[in-house]
Amino acid sequence: MTPTVSVLMTTYNREKYVSFAIESVLGSTCNDFELLIVDDCSTDGTVEIARRYEQKDSRIRVVVNEKNLGDYPNRNRAASLARGYYLKYVDADDYIYPTGLQTLIDMMSRYPEAGYGLCSLLQLRNAPFPLCLSPTEAYRQHFFCSPIFHKAPLSSIIKKSAWDAVGGFSKEKMVSDADMWHRLSMQFDVVLMPLGIVWYRQHDDQEVSDLLRAPVHYAMRYDAVVQRALSSENAPLTVEEKQDICNRFRRMSVRQMIKNLVRGRLKEASLYASNALAFGRICTEVAGRA
C-alpha cells in the first residue's frame, strides 16, 4: 500500500546521531509513513544501527549505495526510491517532533494546488500560518519582504509529483535547497508553516560548518542561484521587479568589493566585482526581453 509520506533519511557517518533521528520519526503521531534510510557508504556503525531498526519495523527500508554520491545526489537517490505521496527529509542528525509529520500533512492538505511547503518560519505580519502563496506571491515575499527560500530540506515537505516535475536537487553544495525552492516556486504554490515542527542540530561535523568558514564562496553560490532564477523567463516577476532585485544585489556586491579592496583581499574583491557585473548583465538582458 502506498504510504502518505516517505520520510527520507540520507546518512553518512552519523552513528552518533542516527538513532535519535530514527526514534523521532518512529515516535510520530502519524503512522502512515515509510522511513527510507539511504546510506552513502558510511565507514562507521551507521548502517548497522539502521539495520537493527529495519529488522524491528516493516515501515523502514535501508539502502546502501554502491559508491559515495555526495549530499544532494544522495537526496535525489532517496527520493527516486520513495513510494509516498509526499517527501519529507529528516537528516540523520536532526529531529522531527511527535506531531510534526501530521501537522505538515494536515496543513498541506488544506491547499491541494500547492506543490510543496516550508516550515520553521517566523510569523508574518499579514496572516497566520498556514498560508498558501502563488508563485508570484512567493517570489515577492522572498525578495521584497522576508526570505523563505533559505530553508534547509529538513524544513520542507514536497509532493512527489512536484519533485519529479522539476527534476530534483541540483548537485551544488550548500545552495541546492535554495535552488530547488526557486525552481519549485516558478511552477507551484507553496504553503508556509510555523516553527515547532522540526529541530535542526548544529555540530562541527556538518558540511555547512566548513562552507560557512568561507562566507564569500557561499555568497557567490547563492547569488548564482538568484542570477539563474532572474534570468529565467519562468520567473514570476515583472521586468521592473527583476531589475530592482538585480540592482540591489549589484549594489551589495559593489559595497563588498570596495570593503575587500580596502582590506587588501584582492581575490575576494575580484569575485564580488565579477558578481556585480553578472547582475548588471542580467538587468540589461531582462530589459531587452521586455
Legacy VTK file of the C-alpha trace (Angstrom):
# vtk DataFile Version 3.0
C-alpha trace
ASCII
DATASET POLYDATA
POINTS 290 float
0.000 0.000 0.000
1.263 3.481 -0.886
2.136 5.497 2.242
1.009 9.092 2.582
4.549 10.283 3.184
8.040 8.953 2.559
10.439 10.114 5.250
13.858 10.313 3.604
16.926 9.997 5.817
20.258 10.218 3.994
23.212 9.094 6.078
26.983 9.283 6.035
28.989 8.537 9.182
26.251 9.556 11.595
26.481 6.764 14.179
26.451 9.345 16.987
23.107 10.801 15.943
21.154 8.418 13.715
19.297 6.570 16.498
17.954 9.861 17.840
16.728 10.824 14.365
15.126 7.436 13.676
13.408 7.384 17.068
11.938 10.808 16.385
10.290 9.511 13.207
9.044 6.326 14.875
7.563 8.436 17.666
5.311 10.312 15.241
1.593 10.507 15.908
1.203 9.868 12.165
1.686 6.185 11.339
1.079 6.318 7.586
4.702 6.649 6.504
7.694 4.753 5.218
11.139 5.596 6.533
13.717 5.223 3.784
17.305 5.344 5.038
19.839 5.699 2.216
23.432 5.386 3.347
26.228 6.939 1.301
28.981 4.390 2.073
29.492 5.147 5.754
32.696 3.841 7.313
31.380 3.822 10.895
28.494 1.930 12.511
25.664 3.925 10.896
24.412 1.105 8.659
24.478 -1.490 11.432
22.374 0.779 13.655
19.890 1.423 10.845
19.646 -2.285 10.027
18.678 -3.060 13.613
15.724 -0.714 13.331
14.809 -2.157 9.921
14.549 -5.633 11.439
12.083 -4.405 14.038
9.785 -2.202 11.920
8.428 -3.072 8.466
7.987 0.610 7.622
11.760 1.048 7.492
13.861 0.321 4.398
17.656 0.615 4.465
19.536 1.071 1.181
23.331 1.306 0.929
24.791 2.992 -2.159
27.407 1.162 -4.183
29.549 4.297 -4.263
29.588 7.612 -2.430
27.289 10.085 -4.199
27.579 13.169 -2.025
24.906 15.107 -0.158
22.372 16.288 -2.729
22.821 13.452 -5.240
22.058 11.102 -2.336
18.924 13.102 -1.527
17.877 12.590 -5.142
18.619 8.880 -4.849
16.405 8.629 -1.774
13.553 10.484 -3.478
13.790 8.231 -6.538
13.132 5.206 -4.302
10.227 6.795 -2.434
6.677 5.462 -2.727
4.832 8.148 -0.781
2.603 10.959 -1.982
4.768 13.433 -0.042
8.523 13.534 0.508
9.792 14.596 3.937
13.521 14.896 4.544
14.732 14.264 8.092
18.509 14.220 8.192
20.322 11.625 10.287
21.456 14.258 12.774
18.125 16.071 13.077
14.749 15.537 14.763
11.065 15.817 13.938
8.643 16.493 16.789
5.976 13.839 17.504
3.184 15.833 15.856
5.441 17.138 13.071
4.509 14.753 10.265
0.780 15.014 10.915
0.957 18.795 11.147
2.762 19.046 7.806
0.309 16.689 6.102
-2.744 18.442 7.558
-1.533 21.876 6.511
-0.614 20.711 3.010
-3.994 19.019 2.574
-5.765 22.350 3.028
-4.198 23.552 -0.223
-4.344 20.764 -2.823
-2.992 23.120 -5.502
0.314 23.585 -3.627
3.379 21.638 -4.734
5.413 21.961 -1.566
5.590 23.521 1.877
8.212 25.237 4.031
8.133 25.344 7.827
10.306 26.775 10.634
9.382 30.295 9.523
8.895 33.319 11.743
5.344 34.575 11.763
4.267 37.030 9.097
2.530 40.297 9.861
-0.369 39.942 7.444
-1.791 36.465 8.200
-1.408 33.400 10.443
0.024 30.083 9.284
-0.608 28.023 7.267
-0.529 30.424 4.362
-0.507 29.469 0.679
1.406 31.704 -1.726
1.187 31.663 -5.504
4.472 31.685 -7.460
4.388 35.478 -7.803
3.485 35.971 -4.137
6.283 33.613 -3.042
8.918 35.423 -5.096
7.743 38.803 -3.837
7.722 37.541 -0.262
11.276 36.253 -0.568
12.832 39.214 -2.364
10.840 42.162 -1.053
9.533 41.152 2.406
11.191 38.371 4.423
13.137 35.438 2.961
11.583 31.995 2.585
13.848 30.274 0.049
16.707 29.947 2.563
15.296 26.922 4.391
17.093 23.561 4.555
15.483 20.329 3.285
14.514 19.476 6.880
12.063 22.386 6.809
10.301 21.218 3.660
7.610 18.809 2.579
7.301 18.183 -1.159
4.718 16.419 -3.281
6.477 13.612 -5.140
4.817 14.779 -8.365
6.240 18.299 -7.908
9.687 16.911 -7.130
9.545 14.867 -10.328
8.374 17.884 -12.342
11.483 19.949 -11.512
13.927 17.039 -11.637
15.063 17.038 -8.020
18.003 18.847 -6.464
20.951 20.178 -8.399
24.421 18.944 -7.396
25.693 22.240 -5.962
26.945 22.161 -2.400
25.092 24.186 0.201
22.717 26.008 -2.152
20.879 23.165 -3.904
17.990 23.572 -1.484
17.653 27.300 -2.233
17.864 26.485 -5.935
15.088 23.909 -5.525
12.702 26.350 -3.812
13.315 28.955 -6.526
12.532 26.380 -9.220
9.518 24.857 -7.470
8.005 28.290 -6.930
8.170 29.017 -10.634
5.578 26.282 -11.134
3.754 25.604 -7.873
2.102 27.315 -4.938
3.936 26.962 -1.623
2.434 26.553 1.853
4.197 28.471 4.630
4.153 26.877 8.079
5.370 27.809 11.558
8.174 26.900 13.916
7.971 23.931 16.276
7.699 21.124 13.700
11.349 20.071 13.348
14.622 20.637 15.166
17.907 21.295 13.380
21.061 20.085 15.127
24.230 22.159 14.777
27.625 20.482 15.148
31.171 20.681 13.780
30.865 17.577 11.582
28.366 19.205 9.229
29.334 20.218 5.696
27.748 23.593 6.362
30.320 24.247 9.097
33.158 24.015 6.578
31.474 26.198 3.983
30.442 28.902 6.416
34.106 29.379 7.249
34.362 30.719 3.694
31.333 33.045 3.549
32.434 34.733 0.306
32.185 31.463 -1.591
28.774 30.739 -0.093
27.578 34.217 -1.083
28.784 33.656 -4.651
26.970 30.328 -4.853
23.718 31.740 -3.544
23.941 34.757 -5.834
24.405 32.382 -8.769
21.082 30.757 -7.814
19.411 34.167 -7.839
21.007 35.025 -11.178
19.671 31.833 -12.776
16.209 32.420 -11.369
16.002 36.026 -12.547
17.378 35.093 -15.971
14.630 32.539 -16.455
11.605 33.563 -18.463
9.579 31.494 -15.978
10.459 33.712 -13.022
7.038 35.013 -11.887
8.016 38.673 -11.551
7.619 41.783 -13.649
10.553 43.222 -15.588
10.698 46.115 -13.132
10.817 43.770 -10.143
13.603 41.689 -11.687
15.601 44.839 -12.413
15.074 46.108 -8.879
16.392 42.845 -7.413
19.377 42.797 -9.785
20.277 46.365 -8.908
20.054 45.674 -5.169
22.333 42.633 -5.445
24.689 44.564 -7.729
24.989 47.395 -5.210
25.646 44.929 -2.386
28.392 43.284 -4.443
29.997 46.660 -5.190
29.995 47.529 -1.477
31.618 44.184 -0.641
34.145 44.672 -3.436
35.188 48.040 -2.013
35.329 46.692 1.543
37.609 43.829 0.474
39.822 46.135 -1.586
40.332 48.356 1.456
41.310 45.285 3.485
43.702 44.083 0.809
41.680 40.986 -0.032
42.146 41.195 -3.769
40.830 37.709 -4.611
37.587 38.297 -2.724
37.250 41.778 -4.240
37.616 40.283 -7.723
34.837 37.752 -7.012
32.456 40.498 -5.915
33.378 42.622 -8.939
32.506 39.731 -11.266
29.295 39.200 -9.344
28.286 42.846 -9.729
28.933 42.668 -13.471
26.829 39.498 -13.745
23.835 41.175 -12.099
24.313 44.184 -14.366
24.224 41.953 -17.458
21.058 40.211 -16.277
19.399 43.566 -15.668
20.172 44.570 -19.256
19.037 41.207 -20.665
15.749 41.341 -18.775
15.046 44.823 -20.130
15.871 43.646 -23.647
13.288 40.868 -23.466
10.517 43.233 -22.376
LINES 1 291
290 0 1 2 3 4 5 6 7 8 9 10 11 12 13 14 15 16 17 18 19 20 21 22 23 24 25 26 27 28 29 30 31 32 33 34 35 36 37 38 39 40 41 42 43 44 45 46 47 48 49 50 51 52 53 54 55 56 57 58 59 60 61 62 63 64 65 66 67 68 69 70 71 72 73 74 75 76 77 78 79 80 81 82 83 84 85 86 87 88 89 90 91 92 93 94 95 96 97 98 99 100 101 102 103 104 105 106 107 108 109 110 111 112 113 114 115 116 117 118 119 120 121 122 123 124 125 126 127 128 129 130 131 132 133 134 135 136 137 138 139 140 141 142 143 144 145 146 147 148 149 150 151 152 153 154 155 156 157 158 159 160 161 162 163 164 165 166 167 168 169 170 171 172 173 174 175 176 177 178 179 180 181 182 183 184 185 186 187 188 189 190 191 192 193 194 195 196 197 198 199 200 201 202 203 204 205 206 207 208 209 210 211 212 213 214 215 216 217 218 219 220 221 222 223 224 225 226 227 228 229 230 231 232 233 234 235 236 237 238 239 240 241 242 243 244 245 246 247 248 249 250 251 252 253 254 255 256 257 258 259 260 261 262 263 264 265 266 267 268 269 270 271 272 273 274 275 276 277 278 279 280 281 282 283 284 285 286 287 288 289
